[in-house]
């Protein structure tokens, strides 16, 4: 590796995979007989951890989509879309941005496709999640941490 490459650091996507997937339609088939006026709620979180080799990180984007129709849960989808990212020689102040915003941004289209596919397979109308600005989400989380006097903890 050249000195210039070491100074710049390395970032590479190694693998993307579904770590966990759940679909529930607790009121089927009754749900299919009601007029369809869904209320959608989405919960989103990310988690990053350094792998044993010290240069790869697993980033997990967790999505929970709950759709209610007529005040009853029509379906619930939980997806943990994960990726392994090689990150070396990146300063700590940039590492948290990579793991907290850039990597989830890479994973989101895959999670979005997984949600759409599983909802359609459950015989519900297609559900396409709106794009998420992970840079803004990360910045807001950072701002809240600073207000609470917390600092970024290095990954173990």
C-alpha positions in Angstrom: 0.0 0.0 0.0 1.4 3.4 -0.9 1.9 6.2 1.6 -0.8 8.2 -0.2 -3.3 5.4 0.2 -2.5 5.0 3.9 -3.0 8.7 4.4 -6.4 8.7 2.7 -7.6 5.5 4.4 -9.6 2.7 2.9 -13.3 2.1 2.6 -14.8 -0.9 0.8 -18.1 -2.7 0.9 -17.5 -6.4 1.6 -21.0 -7.8 1.8 -24.7 -6.9 2.2 -27.1 -9.3 3.7 -30.5 -9.7 5.6 -29.6 -10.4 9.2 -33.2 -10.8 10.4 -36.6 -10.6 8.8 -40.1 -10.9 10.2 -43.6 -10.4 8.6 -46.8 -10.7 10.5 -50.4 -10.2 9.4 -52.2 -10.9 12.7 -55.8 -10.2 11.4 -55.6 -11.9 8.1 -57.8 -12.8 6.3 -60.3 -10.4 8.0 -57.9 -7.5 7.0 -58.4 -8.1 3.3 -62.2 -7.6 3.6 -62.0 -4.1 5.1 -61.7 -0.9 3.1 -58.0 -0.1 2.7 -57.1 3.2 4.4 -53.7 2.4 5.9 -51.9 4.3 8.6 -48.1 3.7 8.3 -45.6 4.1 11.0 -41.8 3.5 10.6 -39.1 3.1 13.2 -35.5 3.3 12.2 -32.3 2.6 14.0 -28.7 1.8 13.2 -26.0 -0.1 15.0 -22.3 -0.5 14.2 -19.7 -2.8 15.7 -16.1 -3.5 14.9 -15.4 -7.1 13.9 -12.7 -9.3 15.4 -10.2 -8.5 12.7 -10.2 -4.9 13.7 -10.6 -3.5 10.2 -14.1 -4.6 9.2 -17.3 -3.2 10.7 -20.8 -4.7 10.7 -23.4 -2.0 10.3 -27.1 -3.0 10.9 -30.0 -0.9 9.7 -33.2 -1.9 11.6 -36.6 -1.0 10.2 -39.9 -1.7 11.8 -42.9 -0.9 9.6 -46.3 -1.1 11.2 -49.4 -0.6 9.1 -52.8 -0.2 10.7 -56.1 -0.3 9.0 -59.3 0.6 10.9 -57.3 0.8 14.1 -56.1 -2.8 13.8 -52.6 -3.9 12.8 -52.9 -5.0 9.1 -49.2 -6.1 9.0 -45.9 -5.6 10.7 -42.5 -5.9 9.0 -39.2 -6.0 10.8 -36.0 -6.0 8.8 -32.4 -5.9 9.9 -30.4 -5.2 6.8 -26.7 -5.5 7.5 -23.4 -4.9 5.7 -19.8 -5.6 6.3 -17.5 -2.6 5.5 -13.7 -2.5 5.4 -12.6 0.7 7.0 -8.9 1.4 7.7 -6.9 4.5 8.3 -9.9 6.7 8.7 -9.7 9.4 11.5 -12.1 8.8 14.4 -14.0 12.0 13.6 -14.8 10.7 10.1 -15.4 7.1 11.2 -18.5 7.9 13.2 -19.9 9.8 10.1 -19.1 6.8 7.9 -20.7 4.3 10.2 -23.7 6.5 11.3 -24.7 8.0 8.0 -22.8 6.8 4.9 -23.1 3.0 5.6 -26.9 3.2 6.5 -27.4 5.2 3.3 -25.8 2.3 1.3 -28.0 -0.3 3.1 -31.3 1.5 2.9 -32.2 0.7 -0.7 -31.8 -3.0 0.1 -34.0 -2.7 3.2 -36.5 -0.8 1.2 -36.6 -3.5 -1.5 -36.9 -6.2 1.1 -39.9 -4.4 2.8 -41.6 -3.9 -0.6 -41.1 -7.5 -1.6 -42.3 -9.1 1.6 -45.4 -6.8 1.8 -46.4 -7.8 -1.7 -45.9 -11.4 -0.9 -48.2 -11.0 2.0 -50.9 -10.0 -0.5 -50.9 -6.3 0.5 -50.5 -3.3 -1.9 -46.9 -2.4 -2.6 -45.3 -0.3 0.0 -42.4 1.9 -1.1 -40.6 3.7 1.7 -39.6 7.3 1.1 -35.9 8.0 1.0 -34.2 8.9 4.3 -31.5 11.6 4.7 -29.1 9.7 6.9 -26.8 12.7 7.0 -29.6 14.8 8.6 -30.5 11.9 11.0 -26.9 11.5 12.1 -26.4 15.3 12.5 -29.6 15.5 14.7 -28.4 12.5 16.8 -25.0 14.2 17.2 -26.7 17.5 18.2 -28.8 15.7 20.9 -25.7 13.9 22.3 -23.9 17.2 22.5 -26.8 18.8 24.3 -26.8 16.0 26.8 -23.1 16.3 27.3 -22.3 12.9 25.7 -19.3 12.3 23.5 -18.8 9.7 20.8 -17.6 6.4 22.3 -14.9 4.6 20.3 -16.0 1.2 19.0 -14.6 -1.7 20.8 
